[in-house]
Amino acid sequence: MQVTPLMTRPTWPTTPYGPLEKNRTMSENIQNAETAAAENDINVGKPWLKNHPGLEGVKDMKDYLSTLHTIACLRLKTMKWSYDSFENDLAKDAPELAEKDFGFSIDSRGRINILDPGRNLTSDDQCSLRRRLEQCHSLERSARGFVELVNFIAKYDKSEFSPFQHLKPGSLAESFDYRAILRSEDMSEAWRSQIHQHAQIQAQAQAQAQAQETTQVETQNPSISEIV
């Protein structure tokens, strides 16, 4: 019995840089691919060209990080203007609540979470604070931009933030107590200090989890000496 081979569609030719574009000649394809590859190599050493297209004038990584810190500071100043207005209104409308110890974070989805470090807030207090803060729309927008900048700073500033590369963006966003940052004398130092504290807490939690896992394994698999 004779078997008729199946007809397959011809594959489109490719180059080391990928498939060719049908509407271009071979030389145009290769030239465009080589240009794209060269630009990609440049972007690896100069991430600001990819992350922030408006920073073409940045000279090196040190200049890039300095620029990010400056923009992050401006974001916090924008947040502070909005927060100061919130705090003044709170002092007028609910002076007792304004005197209580509280903080707030803004997660990666823009949701405001009320922090109660002194455990002195009632559920009504928390609802009132959250509702008032949600009316400060620039807080959420500025916080999103601020966290995005901090993620880039933590990623590329190896000298200070290399131990914190494991932090997830969402976790990083929720680690900030913005009230503490915005009321501090040095907001830049305050957010950096909070990242360090948050990373230390995460490292301790991971170490405890690993120790518990090791203990469970040793319990389930006793050594030969213990069996004897």
PETA-V755032 format. One record per residue. PSI is psi in whole degrees, 0 to 359 (* if undefined). OMEGA is omega as a letter, one per 30 degrees, with the letter a starting at -180 (* if undefined). BURIAL is b if it has 24 or more other ideal C-beta (glycine too) atoms within 12 Angstrom, else e. Layout:
psi=[PSI	PSI]
omega=[OMEGA	OMEGA]
burial=[BURIAL	BURIAL]
//
This chain:
psi=[129	130	126	120	145	142	130	147	140	137	144	135	149	168	173	342	356	185	150	152	131	331	11	155	169	315	322	320	311	319	315	320	319	322	316	320	320	319	323	320	321	319	331	318	343	77	338	335	331	317	322	85	339	1	40	336	355	135	314	183	321	316	321	312	321	319	318	318	320	315	321	321	320	322	316	323	321	318	321	321	316	320	320	321	318	315	322	317	322	320	328	316	325	72	324	319	324	332	347	156	116	168	179	146	163	117	180	343	2	9	136	129	128	130	141	71	328	359	46	12	135	170	325	321	313	319	319	315	316	318	318	319	325	338	347	81	328	339	310	316	315	324	320	313	323	313	322	317	317	325	318	318	313	331	320	344	81	329	326	325	9	326	350	19	339	350	132	151	316	317	321	316	318	351	345	132	99	329	317	321	312	340	359	159	329	95	325	315	326	314	326	319	322	323	316	314	317	319	321	320	317	318	318	319	319	320	319	320	319	321	319	320	320	320	318	319	317	326	319	334	78	151	167	318	324	325	319	*]
omega=[a	a	l	a	l	l	l	l	l	l	a	a	a	l	l	a	a	a	l	l	a	a	l	l	l	a	l	l	a	a	l	a	l	l	l	l	l	l	l	l	l	a	l	l	a	a	a	l	l	a	a	a	a	a	a	a	l	a	a	a	l	l	l	a	l	l	l	l	l	l	l	l	l	l	a	l	l	l	a	l	l	a	l	l	l	a	l	l	l	l	l	a	a	a	a	l	a	a	a	a	l	l	l	l	l	a	a	l	l	l	a	l	l	l	a	a	a	a	a	a	l	l	l	l	a	l	l	l	a	a	l	a	l	l	l	a	a	l	a	a	a	l	l	l	a	a	l	l	a	l	l	l	a	a	a	l	a	a	a	a	a	l	a	a	a	a	l	a	l	l	l	a	a	a	a	l	a	l	l	l	a	l	a	l	l	a	l	l	a	a	l	l	l	l	l	a	a	l	l	l	l	a	l	l	l	l	l	l	l	l	l	l	l	l	l	l	a	l	a	a	a	l	a	a	l	a	l	*]
burial=[e	e	e	e	e	e	e	e	e	e	e	e	e	e	e	e	e	e	e	e	e	e	e	e	e	e	e	e	b	e	e	e	e	e	e	e	e	e	e	e	e	e	e	e	e	b	b	b	e	e	b	e	e	e	b	e	e	b	e	e	e	e	e	b	b	e	b	b	b	e	b	b	b	e	b	b	e	b	b	b	e	b	b	e	e	b	b	e	e	b	e	e	e	e	e	e	b	e	e	b	e	b	b	b	b	b	e	e	e	e	e	b	b	b	b	e	e	e	e	e	b	e	e	e	b	b	e	b	b	b	e	b	b	e	e	b	e	b	b	b	e	b	b	b	b	b	b	b	b	b	b	b	b	b	b	b	b	e	e	e	b	e	e	b	e	e	b	e	e	e	e	b	b	b	b	b	b	b	b	b	b	b	e	e	e	e	b	b	e	b	b	b	e	b	b	e	e	b	b	e	e	b	e	e	e	e	e	e	e	e	e	e	e	e	e	e	e	e	e	e	e	e	e	e	e	e	e	e]
//
